[in-house]
Amino acid sequence: MMEWDIFLAPYKQAVDELKVKLRGYRDLHEVSGKNSPIEFVTGRVKPVPSILDKAKRKAIPLDQLNTQMQDLAGIRVMCQFVDDIMKVVGLIRGRTDLTVVEERDYISEKKKSGYRSYHIVVQYPVQTVDGEKKILAEIQVRTLAMNFWATIEHSLNYKYKGNIPTDVKARLIRAAEAAFRLDEEMSQIREEIWVAQQRFLQKNADKD
């Protein structure tokens, strides 16, 4: 287990640093009184059992994990609106402290299951006791509705060991489309939502 701890330490460091940096955008927008495209940010290092399972499924040698498994370090950026996703993607593309390696647009081209999200694989340098180490990390950008759906689908895949019954799959696809329609409707009234949220925050601040 100690070897895994050593191997995954730079990935944990990358996750912690990227979470802070991406959350910083939200803080900057709030200070300037602008609507932030980022609602919140989460991150994790892939658990060892999941690493071993994926390595087996994808036939990835354990000594090549650092180059062939792109999501050992994973970041999720949640947005309120669909339009905000590409704004966040633009912010990530514009950073000078990382290099974008690959992009996968599952918003325009959703997966067969109904899954929607925007994936960006980046190469990110971390400073270790042995010097700089460049590692791969995957940043997923999605709306709150997309994230809710993806969480449910992940749970069902775990329950059915990847073989979700046909009728449940059909319902999931319908639910994915309903979630996307909700996102589109919310985008139509985003200005009204933002004004309402600002008034709510100001009201709470006045109470304090």
N, C-alpha and C positions, 0 to 999 in steps of 0.2 A: 504493500500500500504506500510505503514511503516513496517508492520510485514514481508512482502516479502523482503523488503530491508535488514532487520536484518537477515532473514534466508539465503539470497543469498550472503551476504557480504563475508563469508569465501570462497565461490566458486569463487567470483570475485578475491579475494586475491590469490587463488590457480592458477587461469588462468594467472594473471599478473606475478606471480613468475615462473611458468613453462615456459612461453614464454621467459622470460629473460634467464633462465637456458638452454633451448634448443637452443636459438639463440647463446648462448655462444660457442657452438660447432663449428658453422660456423666461428665465429671470430678466434677461436683457429686454425682452419685449414688454414685460410687465412694468419695468422701471420707466420705459419710454412711453407707456400708455398705448402700446400697439397690441393687436390681436396676435397671440402666439400660435404658430402652426403646430406646435408640440403641446400635447395635453400632459403626457407623462412618459417616463422612460424606465424600462426594466432591463435586467440582464442576468445572465447565468453562464456558468461553465458547464458543459455537458457532463452529466454523471457518468462514472466509469462503466456501470452496466450498460448504459445506452451507447457508449462509445464502442464497447466490445460487440454489442448486438449489431450496430450499424457496420462495423468493420467486417463482421462475418457476412452480412447480407450483401455488402458492396465489394467483397473480396479485397479489402484494403489491408496490406501488411501493417502490423503494428509499428514497424520502424519507419513507415511512410505516412503516419497520421498527420504530421505537421504540414505536409504538402497536399495530401489527398482528401482530408476531411476539413471542409471549410467552416463548419459551424461548431467547432470545439468551444469557441467564445461566441456567445450569441447576445445581441442587443435587440430589444424591441422598442420602437418609437411609436406611440399611439397619438393619433390626430383626431380631432372632432369631425373634420370634414374631408371629403375625398380630394378636394382641390388642394388641401394642405400637404398631401402626400408628396407631390412633385416639388413643392416649396422646400420640404425637408430634404428631399433628394438633392436639390440644388445646393443647399447648405453643406451637405456632406461632400458633394463633388468639389466644392470650392475650398475645402480645408487643405492646408499645406502640411499638416502633421500626419497625414495618411495618404495611401494611394489606392484608388478604386481599381480593383482587379476584374470584377465581373458584375453585371447587373442583370436581374431577371424580373421582368415586368409581368406579374400575375394579376395586375389590375385590368390592363387592356386585353390580355390573353389569360383568362382565368383557367385554373386546372379543371380537368374533367369532373372532379368531385364537387366543384363549386368554390374551391378555395381561392381567395383573393388576398394579395399582399405584394409589396415591392421589396425585393431582396437585393442588397448590395454587399458584395464580398470585398473587404478592404484588407490591405496589408498595413499593419500598424506596428510601429517600433516601440518596444518597452525597454527600459533600462534595468538590467539584472546585475547580480553580483559578478557575472561573467562577461559583462559588457552588453551592448545593444543586441536585442534579438527581435527580428521582424517576424510577426506571426499573422496568420489569417484570422479574420473575424467576420461574422455575418451580421449585418444590420437589416432587420425587417421593419418596414414602415407600413402601417395600416391604420384604418379607422377603428374606433372603439367597437363598432358593430362587427367589423371583420374579425377583430380579435376575439370577441365573444363566440362567434361561430367557429373559429379555428380551435378554440379551447375545447368546445363541445365535441368537435370532430376528433380531436386528439384523444379525448377520453373514451369515445366510442371505439376508436381504433385499438386502444389499449384493452378495452373490455372484450372485444371480439377478435383480438390477436391479428388485426389487419384484414379480417374477413367480415366486414359489416354486411348484414343481411340486405338483400336487394330493396326491400320496401323501406328500410331505414335510410339507405343511400338516396332513394328517390325523395324522401322527406328532407334530407339534409340539403339536397340540391335546391329544392323549393325554398327552404329556409335561407339559403345563401342568396338567392335572388331577391327574397323579401328584405333581407338585411341591406342589400345593395340599393334597392329602391328607397329604403329609409334614408340611407346616406345621401342619395340624390335629392330627396325632398328636403332634408335638413340643409343641404347646400343652397337651396333656393331661398331660404330665410335666414342665412347665416348672419347677416347684419343685424336683424332684429334679435337674434339669439345673443350676439355679442353685446349689444347695448343692454339687454336685460341682465346679463351676467355682470357687467360692470356696475350697474345700479345696485345689484344685490351685494356685490363686494363692498361698494362704497357705504351701503346701509349698515353692514356689519362693522366696518371700520369706524363709523360714526358712533356706534354703540360702545366700542372699546374706548 
